[in-house]
Amino acid sequence: MEITEFLSQQPFDSLFSIVNSYILKKKVLELPRLGAINYHDAPLPKYAGVHATSWTLMYGEKSHGITWHQMDEGVDTGDILKQVVLDIAPEETALTLNVKCYDAAIDSFTQLIDELSSGGVWPRKQKLDDRSYFGRYQRPEAGCVISWNRRAEEIDAFIRAV
């Protein structure tokens, strides 16, 4: 049984996509009465796509974040419902930053549910001009080969990111 057929068996209010690597089709997104909501491990519109924590570290960001957003036909393009900003520690790795993101997601999920149930959520459009996107097959330059000609800070950030 395909997912659309399965989900169509019983009406439901909301669909949450949390740590899901599949892009859901429009016909699935239209099933919930109140909408479909995605968790993304980045401060959208920046770092849309995959491996956001690694790209963030490679680019030397000082902060990161998580976003709960409405799902639409685009990838990570829907209106923002809730965001949490996180500081990046100097020794942060992709693993430790992912853990921070998951902790923030768990804490903010409870708040989001309370806000949704009380009608206290005010979606805001993403500024897609500020968007960065990293696709599934996108890789760091030079095939992840470390160039010893780069600055020490860049090499350190790259190693912590991968």
Buried (B, 14 or more C-beta within 10 A) or exposed (E): EEEEEEBEEEEEEEBBBEEEEEEBEEEBBEBBEEBBBBBBBBBBBBBBBBBBBBBBBBEEBEEBBBBBBBBBEEBBBBBBBBBBEBEBEEEBBBEBBBEBBBEBBEEBBEBBEEBBEEEEBEEEEBEEEEBBBBEEEEEBEEEEEEEEEEEEEBBBBBEBBB
